[in-house]
Structures are given as structure tokens and as C-alpha cells.
Amino acid sequence: MDTEEFQLPRSRKANERLHALIPGGAHTYAKGDDQYPENLAPVISHGRGAHVWDIDGNRYVEYGSGLRSVSLGHAHPRVIEAVRRELDRGSNFVRPSIMEVEAAERFLATVPTAEMVKFAKNGSDATTAAVRLARAATGRPRVALCADHPFFSVDDWFIGTTPMSAGVPAATNELTVAFPYGDLAATEELLTRYQDEVACLILEPATHTEPPPGYLAGLRELADRHGCVLIFDEMITGLRWSEAGAQGLYGVVPDLSTFGKALGNGFAVSALAGRRDLMELGGLRHSGDRVFLLSTTHGAETHSLAAAMAVLTTYVEEGITARLHALGERLAAGVRAAAEALGVGDHIVVRGRASNLVFATLDENGQPSQQYRTLFLRRLLAGGVLAPSFVVSSALDDADIDHTVDVVAQACAVYRKALDAGDPTPWLGGRPVKPVFRRLV
């Protein structure tokens, strides 16, 4: 058994303080210390580029930065300069700032499949606004969401479908139904079963697998035929798949789409975009019933909109999406080669588009294992790699990738020992990591 110990005493104490004051010890469940090996959840001091430093003084190559939001790297000079420019000019006024129309123009020039856009602060507000708009436009109560995609919103229409549904009325849950990704026949059967009841189909257009040929176009046709609104959740695919998101890459235009994460490079900004006739229902230029679409006090803070404009400009002018794919391809190839060389190629599996890589940790029987994930994460942390996923930022360089692959190789050697022993427990250092969505603590 490998007895090398990697410890984070200051982070451990800070986590105790966090739990004493903040439910869950973090403001996002996916950032919780239960997602990391016991006593090895680093608390961050600061970040620059592709690196972060914890309060124990350790430096890490970081992946999945800001839950995929920091795709240009921390404190990106172009973004920070745009933000600083606005800070001395005021951030929030009693009337719209000129920044709001300029940001809208820049967004719609980058995502030309949309005709109008409204900004908010987080993804949940945008997706829930899309759902409300679809219900208002169709007069129908039900939401059909893709069952294979892990997260859409903190609001009841989605959270009621998860194992953490406490507090959501059963009557609300009954209005959300699910369809499987990639299966047009099953989706059509669902729409037929709830004929004239489904307001919208909402899904991520792509995640860890490419959409089957013709699938998104088939969904477009189904939505049109059954009179429901097609919503693409582009929180992850936006900018990472192409500057115009998955809709720009695959050439299928949704009625509504939502963007966030990469849009602000860590600053709080999200967007609901879509067809003018739908979006205008939340405006003042129609004679029908008003729809309370999005109305947020901080939704148009000038510095966040400036950040979004700088991000969009940087992506287009510097070819960031292509760089993310190139970095991801180099990383995936290195990890796969290391895993194969150490006899765990069937157990540490890299999946997804190159710009959005995740990894699976499989046990002796080829089944997903939280215990083996714990072992793997523990070795990565000890090697200076903070990687709940392998989602790259454009700030990474070849040396960062090479270092990551070297650390992965060391982790693979331990992984092989655990497989040979038929029991990873001696290498865990405590309880295994846990899934975010679970009924009991």
C-alpha cells in the first residue's frame, strides 16, 4: 500500500468554518467537500490563468474551472481590463445603461440564430424564464425535459425530478415529464401520450456524446408538428462547441436557448435568447397578456456585461473554441495512452467532446465506482492537479498538459494495484466521494 500522505490542514479548518456558517459548506453543491476525498478538499486562495493556489500554499493545474465557466483562464487580461473600465463608472442605475444594448448587439452578432436576448445572473433564471415563456405562448402546462442531462435549474420544475426533491409539491412534479436523449420515437410517443399538453422540449443539444445524425433536426420537426417550443440549454455548449453554441455548429435553430458559464469567464452573466415573436411576449410591444419573463435587479450590472462582451470578442478574434479543442485532444490522447500503458485503459475512461472532457472511473466489473474515483482524485491532488473533470481552459499550455498526463500515469499505477487487490479501500484515506444528487446526506 502506498503510504505517502498529502494533507491540507489549513483547508481542513477552513472547511469546518464554511460548514458552520454556510449550508453545505459551499454556495454550489458541486463544489462541496463531499465531492473530494476526505480532508482533501482544497480551499482556494487565488487563481491566475490555468492555475489555482490553495490556502495551504499548494499550486494546482485546474480543470473544470468555475464549473466550466472560466474557459479563458483566471484573471484573463482582456476581460479584467473591460471590467475595470466600468467599475469607476457605476454598476447599476435606475434606467438601462447603454452597455445593455451594446452587449445585446454583440451577443446577437455572435449568435445570429437568435433575434432577441435578455441577460440575467445565473443559468437557472434563464432556463426557468424559457419554460415560463413556452407555457405562456402555448397555453400548455407540461414541461418535457431530457432525462439524460444532469441539471437544468434550481427551480421546482426541475429539482422535483431529482433525488433531492424535498420541498417540491407533488402537484408540481407531475407537470414535468422526461424523454431520453437520441430517441425520437420515444419522444414522439411522449408527445402523443400528452397530446396538446406539452409546452416545451428542453435539453442540452449535446453533452458527452455527439447527437446522432439527424436527431436535433428530428426534434425540431417533432416540436413543430406537436406545437411545442424547442429549448436548447447551451450553458455548457455555448462558446465551447462554437462561438454560436451547438446550434451554430449543428445548424439546427431552437425557438429559445439559454447561455451562461463561459459567457462571463467567471463573472455572473447568463442569457435567454430566441425568436422575436416569443421573446416579445415578455416585452411591451404587444397587445396580449403580459408575461413576467425576467426582471432582475442585478441582471445588467455593467461590469458583467462588459465581461461578456470581452469574452465574445476574444473567442471570435483569437479562435478560442479551436484552441480548447486542440488542448482537449492533446490531454485526452495523453491520458488514454497513460491508462493503456499501465493496464487500466478499460477503467479510466475519458469521454466527451475535446472542449468538454469528463472521465469515468470503473471498477473490476466495468461499473462506475465512487471508491475508484476517490482513489484517482486523491492521487491527482497529491500531484498538483485539481480535476473533478478534464474540462480545459484556453490558459493551459503544453507543459500543463504534460504535467497532468505524468500525474495521471502515477495515479494509474496505484489504480492498477487496487484492481489487482480487488479492493481500493486501502488507498482511499477515508470515506468515498459522493454524488451531488442523493436523497440522504
N, C-alpha and C positions, 0 to 999 in steps of 0.2 A: 504494500500500500504506500502511495506517495504521501509523505508526511509534511511536505512543505506547506507552511501556513501563511496565508495572505490575510491581513487583518486591517480593519478600518475603525479604530477606536473612537476617533472624533465623529465620524459619520454615524457610528452606532449611537452615541449620546445625542447627536442632533436628531436622529430618527425618533428617539424616545421623546424629545421635546416636541417634535412635529405631531406625534400621536396624541400627546397630552392636550394639544390645542386645536388640532385640525382633524376632523373625522377622516379616518383612512390614512392619515399621515402625509397626504399629498392632495393636490387640487384636481388630479386626474387619476382615476383608478389604475390606468395602465402604467402610471409612474410609481405605484405603491411599492413598498419594500417587500411585499409578498410575491412580487414578480421576480425577485432576485434571491440568490442563495442566502441562507440565514446569516445575519450580521455582515453581509457583504453587499449592501445597497448604498453605493456612494452618494453623498450629498454634495452637490456641485457648488464650487466657489465661483468659477467663471469659465468662459469658453472663447476661443478665437479660431476661426477657420474650421478645420475638421477635428480640433482637439478641445477637450474639456479638462479642467483640473478639479479634483475634489478637495474638501476641507482638510483631508489628511495629507495633502501635498502630492498626490499621485496624478500623473498625466495619462490620459487615455486617448486613443483614436476612437472617435464616436460615430456610431451608425444610428439611423432612425432618429436623427436629431429633432428634438421638439415634437415627437410623434409624427415625424415626416414633414414638419413644417419648415425646418431650417435647411432648405435644399441648396442654398448658396454658401453655407458655412456661417459660423457665428460672427457677428460684428462685421458683416460684409461692407467694405468701404463705400461702395456706391449707394447702398441702402442707408447706411448710417449718415452719410452726407445729406441725403434727401430728407431724412427725419430731422436732423439738426437744423436744417434750413427753416423748418416750420416751427420748431419749438419756441423760438423767440417771437413768433407772430401770432400766438394764441392757438388753442387746440379745439375750441368748441364755442359756438356762438348761438345767438337767438334766431338766426336765419342761416340758410345754407351758405357755405363758403364756396368760392369759385373753384376750390380744389375738388368739390364734389362732381361738377360737370366735367372737369378735366380728367379726373380718374375714370369716370364713366366712358368718356370718349376713348381713352387709352385702352380700357378693358374691351370695349366693343370692337375696336380696331384689331385687337389681338384674338378675340373670339368672335369672328364675323358671323357665325351661325346663330348668334343671339341678336335680338333687336333692342332690348331694354335691359337694364341692370339696376339692382338695388343692393347697397352694401350693408353689412351687419358686422358683428364682432366674432361670432362663432358659427360653426357648421350647423349645430342643432337648430338655431334660429332660422337659418336659411332653408334647411330641409323641411322644417315644420311649416314655414311660410309657403313653400311649394305645395305641400299636402293640403293646406287650408285653401289655397288658391284653386287647386284642382277640384276640391269638394264644392267650392262656391261656383266654379264655372260649369260643372256637370250637374250639380244638384244631387249628387250621389254620396252615400255615407262611407263606403268601404275603401280601405287602402290595401293594395296588393304590393307586398314588398318581397324582394328576393331573399329566400331563406338561406342562401349560401354565403351571404355577405354579413360580416360580423357586427357592424354598427352603422346606425343612421342618425340617431338623435337621442338626447336625454329625455325627450318628451314622452308622454304616456302612450301615444300611438305606436311607438317602437319598444320602449322599455317593458311594456306589458307582455311582449313576446319573449322576453329573456328569462333566465332563471332568477333574476333579481327583480321580480315583478311586484314585490311587496309595496303596497300603497297605491297600486293602479286598480281602479274598479273593474270588475269582470265585464261590465257592460262596454267599457272602452276596449278591452282586449278582443271582444267579439267582432269589433269592426275592422280589425286588421287580419288579413289572410296572407298566405305565403305561396310563392311559386319557386320552382327550382331553376337555377341558372342553366342556360343552354338547352332547355327542353321546351320547345314551342308548343308541342302537343299538350303537355301538362298545363301550360299557361292558358291555352285556348280552352281546355276543359274547365279550368277555374273560372274564366270569364263567362263561359256558358252557364256554369252552375249558379253563378251570382249575376245572371243577366241583368244589365241596366242598374247594377248596384255598385260597381267598382269605379271609383273616381279616378284612380291613377295606378300605373305600374311604376314603382320606384326601385332602382337598382344601381349598383356600380357597373358601368359599362364593361369594365374588365378589372381583374384583380391579379391573382396568382396564376391564372390561366388565360390564354387568349380566347376571345369569343369564337365559338365555332363558326365556320363560314356561313354567312347569310343570317346568323342569329339576330344581330341587332336590327338589321333591315326587316326581319320577320316580326320582331317585336313592334317595330314601327307600324307595320301593316296591321297587326292584331289590334294595337291601340286605336288606330284609325277606324277599323271595322267595327269595334265594340264601343266606340265613342268615349274612350278614356284618355287621360293625359299621360304622356310618356315623360318620366322624370329621370334624368341621369344625375346621380350623385357623383360629382367629379372632385370631391375633396382630395382624394389621393391621385387620381389620374390627371387632374388639371395641372398643366405645365410639365408633369413628369412623363406623360405619354407624348404630348406635343404641346407647343405653346397654346394651342386652342383645345387642349384636352383630348380625351378619347374620341369625342365627336369630330374633332378636326382630323384625327388620324384615320378613323374608320369610315368617315363620310356619312354617318347617319345622324340626322338632326333631331334632337328631342324637342318636346314642347317647352320644357323647363329644365334648367340644370343648375347645380349648386357647386360653388368653388370655395376653397379656403386653403388651409395648410400652407402649401408652397407660395400662395399668393402674397403673403406678407413677410416671408422669411423670418417668422417668429413673432412679428407684430400682429396684433389682433385685428384681422380683417377677413370677412367672408363675403360671398356674393350670391345672390339669386338672379339668374339671367334667363331670358327666354323670349317667346313670341310676344309681339306688341299687344295683340288683342287680349291675351291672357293677363299680361303684366299690367295693362291699363285698368283692369278691374280693381287694382289696388291704388288707383290714382284718382284724379279729379276731373278727367275729361271724358266722362260717360254719364249716361242717364239711368243706369241700373242701380241695384243695391250696392252700397259701398262694402268693400272687403278690407278688413284690417290686416293688411299684408305684412309689413314690417315697420315698426316705429320704435327706434332705439335711441336713447339719449346719447350714447357714445358711438353709434354706428358710423358716423362720418368724421371722427376725430381726424384733424388734418394730417398729423404725423403718420398715422396708419395708412391713410390713403396715399400719402407721399411714398411710403414704403412700398405699397402695391405698385405704384407707377414705376418706381425704380426697378422692382423685381421684373415686371413685364418687359421693360426696356432692356434690361440686362439679358434676359432669356433670349430675346429676339436678336439683339446685336452681337452677343457673344456665343450663340449656339449652345446654350446650357443644356438643353434636352439631349442633344447628341453627346455632349461630354458625360452626362450622367449615364447614358447607355454604355459608352466606352469604358468608363470606370467600373460599372457593374459587371460587364462582360469579363474584364480582367480579374476582378475579385472572384466571380463565380468559377471561372476556369481554374484559378489557383486553389480555391477551397476544395473543389471536386477532385483535383489532382492529388492534393494532400490526403484527403479522406480515402481515396482509392489506394494510394501508396501504403497507407497504414492499415488497410484491411477493414475500413469502416465506410466504404463508399455506398453501401446499401443502408446505412444507419444515420449518417449525417447527410441530409439531402437538401440541396439548395434549389429553391423554386421561385418562379415569378419572372416578370419582365426585368430586364437588366437594370432598369432605373428604380426598381421597387422589389428587391430581393428579400425573401424570408428564408429561414431554414427550419427543417423538421428534424427532430431527434427521435430516432426509432429504437425500440428495444430488440431483444434477441428474436422476437417473433415478428419484427417489422411493424409493430404498433407504436403510435405516438406515445412518448413517455415523458412525464414531468420530472421523473427522477434523473433520466439521462440528460434532459435539458439543464437541470441544476448542475450536474457534473460539468457539462460543456461550458455553461456560463461562468462557473467558478474558475475554470482554467483560463478562460478569456480575460476575465477581470484581473487575475494574477499576472497576466502577460501585458496588461495595459490596453486592453480592447474592451470598450463598453458597447455591447452589441445585442440588444434584445431582438434585433433583426439585422439584416445586412443591407439595409436601405442606405444608399450612398448620398453624399452631398458633393457638389462640384468643387469644394475646397480640398478634397482628398488629392493626394499626389501618388505617384507610383511607389514611393518609399513607404507611404502609409499602407498601401495595399500589400506590399511585400511583407511588411512587419505583421500585418493581420494574418496573412497566409502562414507565416512562420509560427505564430501563436496558435493558430488553428491546428497546425501539424502537431504541436506539443499536446494540445487537448485531445487530438485523435489518438495519440499513443495511450493516454490514460483511458480513453473511451474503449479502446481495444482490450485493455486489461480488465475493465469492468465487464465487458461482454464475455471474455474468457472465464471470468469468475462466476458469471451468471447472476451477479448481484452488484449494482452500483452503489449500494448503501455506504460502504467504507469511504467513498470518495465524495460524499455529499456535504459533510460538515454540518449537518442539521436537517431540518425539515425540507422537503422539496418545494420548488416554486409552485404557485397555484394559478389556475386560470382566472381571468378577470371576472367573467360571468359565472357565478356559482351561488347557490341558494343560501348556504351557511358559511360563516366565517371560517 
